Structure formats: C-alpha cells, structure tokens
C-alpha cells in the first residue's frame, strides 16, 4: 500500500555497499526498490467525487503510453510498466512503447526484451545513439498507433482509475491537453505520498522561463462545483501528460531544434493555449513520480542546453515580452539556430499573441513592465537598501539590508499595482514578526504595502505599521508610524505615479 521501507541504521557492510551503489547509479535508493514487489498495491488517492458512477465516459479513445528511459533501474522500470498494465482498463490501453535512449546497462538489453515478450502490449524501441528526452519522446510518438499519446517517465507508478479521467476530456474535445496530479514517491523509502484535491496546484513560470507551481487562482476555483473537477493550468510540468496525437502533430510536436530536455514543457503549454487548445490538470488522475535531487546521467558539457532551448522558445512565442527573459541573461543570446520554420508554423496555425495568453490564461503573472516602481528601496537615513536573494530556498527567511550598491541583483525590487513588493514570484510578507520573503499569493493580506513618495513611507496594509530600520541599523523591523523617524523613510527608485491603479 505504498508504505515506506526503512532500513535499520546499522546495516552490515555488504548491504551498505549495495545501498551506496544504488544511490550513486540512480540518485534514488535502488536497494529499497529492489525489495518491493513490482506489482505493489497503492492507496487510492482519489476523492469520492471521482468514483461516482458515470463520472467518466465509457466510450473512450485508445492510448499509446510512451515511456522513455536511459539506464533506468530494473525494479523501478518494471514497476512503472506493471502499474500501467495492472491499472489501465485493457480496452483503452493499446500499447506501451518503451523508448530506450541508448542505455548501456546489460539488464536493459536482452534481459528486458525477454521479460517483455510475455506482455504483447509492450513494445521496445531503441535509439542507436543518445538522443535526450525530447527526441526520444518524438521517436516514441512516431511508433505510436493509438489516437491519444500519453507520456510518462520511467520512474512512475499509476494508481487506480488514473486513465479514464485523462481520456474523458480529450474524448469530449481533442484540443484539450491533460496532466494527472503528480504524487511524490520518496527517493529514499519509496513511500507513496498524496493529498486530496484541495491540495492541487497549477503550473506557471517566471521570467527566467523556469516552470513553477502555484495555488489555483480564485477566478478558476469559482468556475467549479467540486475541487476534483479538471482545472485549467497556464503551463504543464511536462513529464506526465496525455494529448490527442493529431493535435500534437498539428502543433508541430516539439521543436526539433531543442536539445536533450528543458523548455519543451513551456513551448507545448504556450502553443496549446495560443493555438486554440486548453491545458488542464485532472485531480481524479494520480500518478506517483520519484523526484531525484540530482541527475545521475552524464552529458557532454560546454553547452547550456536549457538556455539555448529557452531562447528558441522566446524568439518564437514570446513576442515583445522576450526582453524580460533576455534581461535576465544579459542579452547574451549566442547561437540558438534557425527558428524561421517554427515562426512559420505559428503563422500558419494563426496562433494568438503572447499578450493574449498573459491577459486570458495567466493574468496572475507579474509583468515587470507593469511595475509602479522598480529598482532599489533606499533608506534615506542610513544609505542602506532592502536586499535579499530570491531563490525558492530563500523563501520564509527574513529580508535583509545591505549598503546600496546600484548593481540591481538582490536589491532589485518591483512594486506592483496590487501593492506587492516583489522579486519575481517572491513577495515581502509581514505576519507579525520578521519581514520575510514568501511566495506571492495575490490575495493582498500580509503582502499588501502602500508606498507614498510624498511622506517616503512604506506602510503595511493590514497592520498599518511602517517599514523601518532597527535602532542598531542591523535589520528590517515594523514600527508604529511616527513622523520624525528617518529610519522609516524610504525612496523607491523609478517610481511612476501614472501606473498606480
């Protein structure tokens, strides 16, 4: 039932050696995986709403499930395949296509062929040279014979009832692209972790063109009677999804100029929406996935693949908004190849503009050009500036101070029309103790600030306290607003009163 396997602390030397080797080769605990049945049972994470009779169509299209792998651990790959075979209604599962991206581990050669011979629905396709995830997936798609393609990673487990909720929206409208809820399988104990549909997030991205998760916007929640209904998502994580094969081909599949992996999920998300489709996350479908903390694979070095892919993506799909990404990479575009064919594809499909996408699909995304003020937040009494790194691991930590350096970076803040003081997706937040950085939630409250260039005050909306520097000038504090205190006086660089709501 997805319970954890916890090894004793003092395992004998022989076992410890095997455990360490498994971690080294796979970046997960292969030793523990090998102890677990490849047909293990799992909890049913679906809401009761999902199990109501007639909830999903009965006359559904067949799907080809495409699983790409490179040097995957034997037990993990088999558990992925068996969870698909064991938990998919046979009338909907046409085939499983295993795409071997040039593995060199012996268990993935003849041993795998021999094992899969007993399962006529499983086909193995082998790449003669290492292709990377994007081209391996395209290879799988070329071999697929069903009208719907479902892509899964090779370290997944499908749960009861996972398939029908994915196929139903596509049967109703083949321009719908759907993703299951991705549950976490522990990389150490292989415990299966899940939450009910109230914990579902949707996909977004920031101006570094990196995917992120965020809460379902209130406007989208309001469209639903029940939290387990499919929710529209601006982007997809990209590893696990189903798509009508003809629609995938019409969209030009993936950009074949993309290398290895990275950026392909955003490309497919943008063009799905901009070219007439819809992207949804389906809370009635749960698939577990092992999230690794590092990649165990070696790639040729010297090329920043993700950056090159992202530039191609920006050139073709982002219109005038590409400048916000280019600012982040210092306008260092390098050689990103020829994108004229992809631009023609967009033209031929008569796709909408990126501005349309931001206005209609992802209005919650903060666009830097809309900021009321941007740049440093400078304390008039001390010459210090509000300063904070803004990576996800810096969230929940106090916002700091540092002498103003005019270099942007950690001192570059934006004041949004909604009263947020933000760095990309992280906002200054005050809940009664320290001023911290916290993921922007868009519902004002602790993240609502009022800046007055006349009084040079930054007042917290709900507590009505003023942002100040402590008496010893070492940290940011919140104080009762008293007019004479210079420690409470701030200047926001580049303030534009015309942009205020």
N, C-alpha and C positions, 0 to 999 in steps of 0.2 A: 504493500500500500504506500509506496514512496517514502517509507521510514528511513531514517539515516543509518548508515553503517559507521560506527565509531570504533576505531582501532584502539586497543589499550596503549597507554603512553610508552610502556616498556616492552615493545615488540622485540623478538630476537633479531640478532644482527642480519641474518639471512633475509628475513621478511623486510626489515628496514631498507635493505639494499634494493629489494624489488619495488618497494613503495617509492623510494627516491628516483629510481629509474623511470617509473611510470609518470611521475610529475615532470621529469626532465624531457621526456619524449612528447608528452601530450599537453602539458600545462593543466592537467587535472589528475585526480587520484585514480589512475588506471587499476591499481591493485584492488581498490574497493569495488570498482565497476565490475571487475572480473569475478568477484564473489557473488554478484547479484544476478538473478535469472534474467535471460534476455527476453523472457515473457513476463516480467514482473507486473503485478497489478498496481494500479494507481488510484488515488482518491478521485471521485467525480467532482470537479470544481465548479460545475455549472449551477447557476441559480435555478430554483424550481420553475421559474417562468419559462426557461428554455425547454423544460421537459413536458410541457403541456401538449396533449395530442393535437396533431395538425399544425403545430407551430411552424414546421418547415415543409416545403413542397415535397411530394413523393416522386414526381416525375422530374428527375434532375439529370443534367448532363454528366457524362463520364469525365473523369480527370486523369491526367498523367501526372504522377508525383515525381519530381526531379530532385535528386539528392546528389550534390557534388561533394567529392571528398579527396583529400590528399593525405596519405599516411595516417588515416584515422585508426584509432584503437579498435581491435576486433569486437570486443563485447559492446562497445558504445555504438558502432556502426550497425551491428546485428540488432541491438535493442531499438534503434531508430527504425529499421526495416520492419521488425516484428510488430512494433507498436502501430505502424501504418496498416500492415496486413491484418492484425488482430482487431483493430478498432475502426476499420472503414467498411461500410456496407459493400459487399463484393460487387453489387450491380453498379456502383458508382466509381469503383477503383478499376480503371482499365489496365494500368501498368505502373510499376515503379522503375524509373530509369536511374540507375546508379552511374554517375559520371566520374570515372577515376582520372583525376588530374595528375597523371604521370607519377603515381606513388612508386616508391622503391622498396617498400617493406614486403617481405615474402608472403605474409598472410593475406595480402590483398591481391595476389596473383592467382595461381591455380586453386589454392585453398578456397578463395572466395567464389571462383567460378563453380567449383564442385559443390560447395554448400548451397549456392543459389539455384542449382539445377533442379532441386526439388520444389521450387516455387516458380511455376510458369509465368506468373505476372511480373517477375523481376528480370530486368534486362540490364546488362553491364556494357557501358560504352567507355572505351579507353582513349585518352588523349596521347598521341605519340610523343608530344613534348609538353612541358609545364605551361599551362595557359593562364592560370589565375582564375578566380571565381567568376568574373564576368563572362569571359569567353567559354569557360566550362559550362555555365548555365545555358548559353546560346547553343552550344553543342547538344545539350540535353533536349532543348526545345526543338531543334531540327529533327531529332529522332522521335519526338512525341507524336502519338496518333490520336489522342483524345481531344475534344473541342476545348477543354479547360486545362490550363497548366497550373500545377501547384508546386511551388518551390519550398523546400525545407533544407535546413542544414543537416550535417551528418552526425550531430550530437544532440538529437531531439528525442522527445517522447510524446506521442499523440495520446490524448485522453479520450474517454468515452464520448461519443457524439460530436467529435471535433469536425467532421467533414460536412455533414448536411447544412450547418449554419453558414459555411463558406460558399457552398454551391448554390444555395437558395437565392441570395441577392443577384448572382450572375445569371441564374435562370430567368429571373424577373427582368433584368436589364444587363445585357452583355458588356455595357460600357462601365460597369461597376468593378473596381478592383478591391479585393478584401484581404484583411490580415486577421489572424487569430490573436487572442491575448497571449502574450509570451510569458509563461511562468518560469521561475528560476529553479534549475536543478543545481544543487550545491556542487561546486567543483571538487570539494573535499569528501563529503559524506554521501553524496548523491541523493540527499533528501529532496523531495519534491515540495516546493513552496508555492502556495497560491493564495489569492484573495478573491472575494466575491466581486460582482460587477460594480460595486460602489468604489472600488479601488482602481478602476480603469482610467488610463491616461491616453492622451492623443499625441501624435508626433508633431514636432515643429523643427525649426532650425534657427541658428543665429547667423550673424553677418560674416562669421568665419566659414560659413557654409558647412557647419557641423550640425548633425542631427541631434535633437534633444526631445525629451518627454515633458509634457506639461498637463495640468489639470484640464478637464473638459470645460470649455468656456460656458458661461451661464446661458448664453443665447442658444447654444447647441443642446444643453440639458433641457431647456424649455420645450424643445421640439418633441420630447419623448414622454411617453406614459410610464415607461419602466426602464431602469438603468441597464438592463441586459439587452435592450434593442441596439442594433448597429449604430455606431456614432461616426460622423464624418471627421476625417483627420486630414490636416493640411499636408502631412508627409507620412511616409512609412519607414520603419527601421530597415526594411529591405531584405532580411534573411528569409522571412516566412510570409508567403502571400499566395493568393490564387488570382488568376487573370484569364479572361477569355482569350484563346490562342489567336483568333483572327484580329482582336483588338490590339493585342501585344504586337502583332506583326504590322498592323496599320500605324501604330505609334513609332515604328522603326526600331522595335525591340530596345536593346541597349546601344549606346554609341560605341561602335566597334573601335573607335579611336581611344576609348577608355582602356586603361591598362590595369591588370590584376584585380583590384577592388577599390571601392571608395568613390562616393559621389553618385554612383548609379542609382541608389535609392532616391536621392533628391531629384535626379533627372526624371526618373519614371513618375515620381509624385507630381512634379510641376507639369509635365506634359499630359498626365492623366487628366488633371483639372483643367488646364488651359486648352486642351484639345477635345473637350466635350464629355469627359468621363467624370466619375465620382470615386473617391477613395474612402473606404470605411474600415473601422476596427469592429470586429464582431465578438462581443463579450460572451456569447454562447459557445464559442470555439476556443479551447485552451490547448496550447502545445508547450511542453516544457523544453527548456534550452539550457545547455551548460554554458555559462558565461565565464570565459577564461580571462585571467588578469594579464596575460601576455600572449603573443603569438608564438607557437612552437616551431614555425616554419622559417626557413632561410629564403631570402630573396636577393637578387642582385642589388647591390647598393649604388648610391650615387644619383638616383633619380627620385625626386619627391613626387611619387605617383599620385597621391591624393591631391596635391596642389595642382598638378597638371590636369587631372580629371576635372577638378573644380573650376579651373579657368575655362576649359572647354564648355562646361555646363553654363558658366556665367555668360560667356560670349554668345551662346545660342539662345538662352531662355530668360536672362535677367534684364534685358533692355537697359534703360538708363540706371537701373539700380545696381548694376555690376560694379559701379565705382565704390560702393560701400565695402565690397569684398576686396577690391584692389587696394583700397586704402590700408587694409589690414596686412596686405603682403607687400607694402611699399611699392606698389605698381610694378613689381618685378615679375613680368609675365613669362619671360623665357620663350622657348619654342613649344607651343602647345598643339602644333599640327594644323591641318586644314579642316575648318568647320563648315565650309560652304555647303556641303551636301546636307548637313544637319539643319542649316538655316533654310535650305530649300524645302526640306521635309516639313518644317514648321509652317512655311508659307503655303505649301500645297494643302496642308491639313486645315488651313485657315484658323490657326490657334489664336486664342485671346492674348492680350498683353499681360506682362508681369504685374503691372499696376492693377489690372482687373483681378488677378489672383490675390494680391495683397488686400484689396478692398473687399472682396467677396468671400475668399476662402480663409484668409489668415489676417483678419483685421486686428487681431491682438498683437501681431508682431510690431515691435517698436522700430520705426524707420528713422535713422539718425537725422535725416534732413528735416524731420518734423519737430526737432527739439526746440523748446522755448529758449534754452540756454545750453551752451556746451563748453567744455574746457575745464580749467581748474576752478576749484572752490577755495577761495583765498581768504584767510583770516586777517582782517585789517589791523588787529593789534599786534600780531606776532610774526607775520610773514610766513606762517606755515599753511600747508594745503591739506585738504582731505585726501588721503592716499590709501589705496587698498588694491591688492591683487584680486582678480575676479574669476578664477577658475572654479569649477564645481566644488573642489575640496576646500576652497576658502569660504564657502557659504557657512553661515551660522557663527562666523568669527567676528570679533569687534572690528569696526572700521578704524583705520589708523590715521596718524598725522605724520607729515614729513616736510622739511623745508621745501618751498615751492621750487621746482626745477625747470618748468617751461618745456618739458620733454613729452607731455601727454602721458601715454602709458597708464600707470597706476593712478595718475592724477587727472585722467580724462573722464569727466562725468557729464551726463546729459540730464537736463530737467525736462521731463515730458509734459505734454499738455494736461495729462491726468494728474500731475503733481508728484510724479515719481522722480527720485534722484537715482539714476541708474548707470550701470556699466553693462551693456548688452542685456542679458537675461537676469542679471542680479541687481537687486534694489536695496537702498538703505532702508532699514526697518527698525522701529523702536517699539519695544513691548514693555517698557518699564525699567529695564536695567541698562545694558550696554546698547549703543547703536551698532547694529550688526548688518552684514550683507546677507540677504535672503533671496531665494528665487522669486522673481517678480510674479505677483498673483493677479494684478489688475483689478483688485477689489478695494483699492484705497486703504481704509483702516490704518494699520500700523505703518503703511508705506506711503501715506499721503503727507506731502510737505507743501508749505506756502512760502514762496520767496518774494520779498519786497525789496526792489532796488532802491526805493526811497529811504527805508529805515535800515537797509542791509541786514535784515533779519531772515533767518530760516526757521519757520515755526512749524512744529509738528501738528498735523491736523487734528488728531483725536485727543492728545494730551494737552495741547496748546502751550507746550514748553518750547523753549528756544534752544537751538543747537549752539553749543559753546565749547571753548577750550578750557580744560580744568585749570585751577589756580596754579598748579605746578607746571602747566603747559605741556603735559605729557600725553594727555588723551582727550578724546571727544566725550563730552558729557551733555546731558539735557538739564536745563535750569529754568526756573521761573523767569519770565522775560522781565528784565529791568533795564530801563532806557540807557543808563550811563555806562553799562558794562561793554568795553571794547572787545572783550573775549567773545561776545555774542554777535559781533559784526562780521559779515561775510560778503565777499564780492564774487558773483558768478560771472566768469568770463563770457564773452559773446552772448549777451542777453538780447533777445529780440522781442520787444513788447507786442509787436504785431501778430506774433504767433500764439499769444495767450488766448485761451478759449473765452 
